[in-house]
Amino acid sequence: MTPQGVRAVLAMAAMFAIGFPGSYGLAQSCERPCVGPPRGAILAAGGGTLDARIYQSFVELAGGPAARIVVIPTAGAEYGSHDGWTAIEQLRDAGAEKMEVLHTRSADVANLEAFASPLEHATGVWFSGGRQWRLVDVYLDTETHKELDALLARGGIIGGNSAGASALASFLLRGGELNGEIIATERAAGFGFLRNVAVDQHVLARGRENEMFEVLRREPQLLGIGLDEGSAIVVTGDLARVIAGRVAVYDNTDPLTLIPLRWLNRGDAYDLSARRMVRTDESGRR
């Protein structure tokens, strides 16, 4: 079989896999948006040193000076980890005036309404870096998770840097926990704010740009997003806009490419549902 034929077969197999319960894909039909949040926005950043404009974009989308932001540093090894403090300082410098910190290591505590109550009136949440499984092991399917969904539903923004970005997706890469293995299918559920998606970070700085191919080999229906250090995307609905750095998109369902990878640069826009580049004006409208 020719390489083109192999790609076409893989594409058909991926489309077929999407319809099965238990996969991390979507049903074959969905009401738009299929991938991103129906309301609100997601900001995912790739770790390393982030440009101040990334934090400024987050604060602006959260409401500017009137924003009420909750920082969740739980991905860090310790409470008050370096990345969490950096995020607080950068968000303050970006104009955030009202911030709270939310942190626990207990899923039982995360499931308490009293613990999750600071999220009820928040307009933005920022997950700082560390290890992504620390976030989902504590907050997944708890009252805190419920309030995060509610924040998006009322038009807020959820952002994450490094591990905080990976946790936002439906498929969780658990890199570093598994002796270099990044896939543990039985424990692969992320928060699901980006559906049918896996997000990796530090991809070039840590030589991980090829690891997503193994993810797609096992889960061909997923869309892979690889964030380089210093990069960031903002997702509204199904539209992802690159606001900093370089971003890799891995699409195993594209029969026209031999290697399911394309690189996006700052200013590029991508339809996560249609899986294609789109043109937008300066305001981000198509």
C-alpha positions in Angstrom: 0.0 0.0 0.0 1.3 3.5 -0.8 2.0 5.9 2.0 -1.0 8.0 0.9 -3.2 4.9 1.2 -1.9 4.1 4.7 -2.7 7.7 5.8 -6.2 7.3 4.4 -6.8 4.1 6.3 -5.5 5.7 9.5 -7.9 8.6 9.0 -10.9 6.3 8.5 -9.9 4.3 11.5 -9.6 7.4 13.6 -13.0 8.6 12.5 -14.5 5.2 13.3 -12.9 5.2 16.8 -14.5 8.5 17.7 -17.9 7.1 18.0 -17.1 4.4 20.7 -17.9 5.0 24.4 -14.8 4.7 26.5 -12.6 6.5 23.9 -11.4 10.0 24.7 -13.0 11.4 21.6 -16.4 12.8 20.8 -19.5 11.4 19.3 -19.4 11.6 15.5 -21.8 14.6 15.6 -21.7 17.4 18.1 -23.2 20.8 18.5 -20.5 23.5 18.1 -18.3 24.2 19.7 -17.1 20.6 19.6 -13.7 21.1 21.3 -13.5 24.4 23.3 -15.9 25.8 25.8 -19.4 27.0 24.6 -18.7 30.2 26.6 -15.7 31.8 28.2 -12.1 31.1 27.1 -9.1 28.9 27.7 -5.5 30.1 27.8 -2.8 27.4 27.6 0.9 28.3 28.0 3.9 26.1 27.4 6.1 26.7 30.4 9.4 28.4 30.8 9.5 32.2 30.9 6.3 33.7 29.7 6.1 37.1 28.1 4.2 39.7 30.2 1.7 40.0 27.3 0.4 36.5 28.0 -0.6 37.4 31.5 -2.0 40.7 30.3 -4.2 38.8 27.8 -5.4 36.6 30.6 -6.2 39.5 32.9 -8.0 41.4 30.1 -10.2 38.4 29.3 -10.9 37.9 33.0 -12.3 41.5 33.2 -9.3 43.8 33.5 -8.8 45.7 36.8 -12.2 44.4 38.0 -11.1 40.7 37.4 -11.5 38.3 40.4 -8.8 35.7 39.9 -8.1 32.5 41.8 -4.6 31.0 41.5 -4.3 27.2 42.0 -0.7 26.2 42.7 -1.5 22.5 43.5 0.6 21.2 40.6 3.7 22.3 42.5 5.7 20.0 44.8 5.0 22.2 47.7 2.4 24.8 48.6 3.7 28.2 47.5 5.9 26.6 44.8 8.1 28.9 42.7 5.8 28.8 39.6 2.7 29.7 41.7 4.4 32.8 43.2 5.7 33.8 39.8 2.1 33.6 38.5 0.8 35.8 41.3 3.5 38.4 40.8 3.0 38.5 37.0 -0.8 38.6 37.2 -0.5 41.5 39.7 1.9 43.3 37.3 -0.6 42.7 34.5 -3.2 44.6 36.4 -5.0 42.0 38.6 -6.1 43.6 41.8 -8.2 40.9 43.4 -6.6 37.5 43.8 -7.0 34.5 46.0 -5.1 31.2 46.3 -6.9 27.9 46.4 -5.0 24.8 47.4 -5.4 21.4 48.9 -3.9 17.9 48.6 -7.2 16.2 49.5 -9.9 15.3 47.0 -12.3 15.1 49.9 -11.6 18.7 50.8 -11.8 19.7 47.1 -15.3 18.3 47.1 -16.5 20.6 49.9 -18.7 23.5 48.8 -17.0 25.7 51.4 -13.6 25.0 49.9 -14.8 25.7 46.4 -16.7 28.8 47.3 -14.0 31.3 46.2 -14.7 30.1 42.6 -18.4 31.2 42.8 -17.6 34.8 41.9 -14.3 34.4 40.2 -13.9 35.6 36.6 -10.5 33.8 36.0 -8.6 30.9 37.3 -4.9 30.3 36.8 -3.3 26.8 37.2 0.5 27.2 37.7 3.1 24.6 36.8 4.5 21.4 38.3 3.0 18.0 37.7 -0.3 17.8 36.0 -1.5 14.6 37.8 -1.4 16.4 41.1 -4.2 18.7 39.8 -6.5 16.0 38.4 -5.9 13.6 41.3 -7.2 16.2 43.7 -9.8 18.2 41.7 -11.3 16.0 39.0 -15.0 15.4 39.4 -15.3 17.3 42.6 -17.2 20.4 43.7 -14.2 22.4 42.7 -14.3 21.0 39.2 -18.1 21.8 39.1 -17.4 25.4 39.9 -14.7 25.6 37.3 -17.2 24.5 34.7 -19.6 27.1 36.0 -17.0 29.8 35.7 -16.6 29.1 32.0 -20.4 28.9 31.6 -20.8 32.5 32.8 -18.0 33.7 30.4 -14.9 33.5 32.6 -11.4 32.3 31.6 -9.3 29.4 32.8 -5.6 29.5 32.1 -2.8 27.1 32.8 1.0 27.1 32.4 3.1 24.0 31.8 1.4 21.2 33.8 -1.5 23.5 34.3 -2.0 23.6 30.6 -1.9 19.8 30.1 -4.5 19.3 32.8 -7.0 21.5 30.9 -7.4 18.8 28.1 -9.7 15.8 28.1 -6.8 13.4 27.7 -4.1 13.7 30.4 -0.5 13.1 29.6 1.1 11.9 32.8 4.7 12.5 31.9 7.3 12.2 34.6 5.2 10.0 36.8 5.6 6.9 34.7 9.4 6.7 34.3 9.4 8.5 31.0 6.1 6.9 29.7 3.6 9.7 29.1 0.5 7.5 28.5 -1.5 5.7 31.1 -4.8 5.1 29.4 -6.6 3.8 32.5 -5.9 7.2 34.2 -5.9 9.5 31.3 -8.8 11.8 32.1 -8.0 15.5 32.4 -10.5 18.3 33.3 -12.0 18.2 29.8 -12.2 21.9 29.2 -10.7 21.1 25.7 -12.5 18.0 24.5 -10.9 15.3 22.3 -7.5 16.9 22.9 -4.1 16.1 24.5 -1.8 19.0 25.5 2.0 18.6 26.0 4.4 21.4 27.0 8.1 22.2 26.9 8.1 20.3 23.7 11.3 21.7 22.0 13.2 22.6 25.2 12.9 19.1 26.5 13.0 17.2 23.2 9.4 16.0 23.4 8.2 17.0 20.0 8.0 13.4 18.8 6.2 11.9 21.9 2.8 13.0 20.7 3.1 10.6 17.8 3.0 7.7 20.3 -0.1 9.3 21.9 -1.8 9.4 18.6 -0.8 5.9 17.7 -2.7 4.6 20.7 -5.5 7.2 20.6 -5.8 8.2 16.9 -9.0 10.2 17.4 -7.2 12.9 19.5 -6.0 16.2 18.4 -2.5 16.8 19.9 -1.3 20.3 20.9 2.3 20.8 21.7 3.3 24.0 23.4 6.9 25.2 23.2 8.3 27.1 26.2 7.1 30.7 26.1 4.2 29.9 23.8 0.5 30.3 24.5 -2.9 29.9 22.8 -6.2 31.3 23.6 -9.2 29.1 22.8 -12.7 30.5 22.4 -15.3 28.0 21.1 -13.4 26.0 18.5 -11.0 28.7 17.5 -7.4 28.6 18.9 -5.3 31.7 18.4 -1.5 31.6 19.0 -0.7 34.7 21.0 3.0 33.9 21.7 5.7 31.5 20.5 5.3 28.4 18.4 2.7 25.7 18.8 2.6 22.2 17.2 -0.7 20.7 16.1 -0.8 16.9 15.6 -3.7 15.6 13.6 -3.7 11.9 12.8 -7.0 12.2 10.8 -5.5 14.3 8.0 -5.1 12.1 4.9 -3.2 14.7 3.0 0.0 14.7 5.2 2.5 11.9 5.6 3.6 13.3 9.0 0.6 14.5 11.1 2.3 17.6 12.4 2.2 21.3 11.6 3.7 24.3 13.3 1.7 27.4 14.1 3.3 30.8 14.8 2.2 33.9 16.7 -0.9 35.4 15.0 -2.0 32.1 13.4 -5.5 30.8 14.0 -6.7 27.2 13.9 -10.2 25.6 13.9 -9.9 22.8 16.5 -13.1 21.1 15.3 -12.6 21.3 11.5 -8.8 20.8 12.1 -7.6 23.4 9.6 -6.0 26.8 9.6 -8.4 29.8 9.3 -8.1 33.5 8.6 -9.1 36.0 11.2 -8.9 39.8 11.5 -6.9 41.6 14.1 -9.6 41.2 16.7 -9.6 37.4 16.2 -12.9 37.3 14.3 -13.1 35.0 11.3 
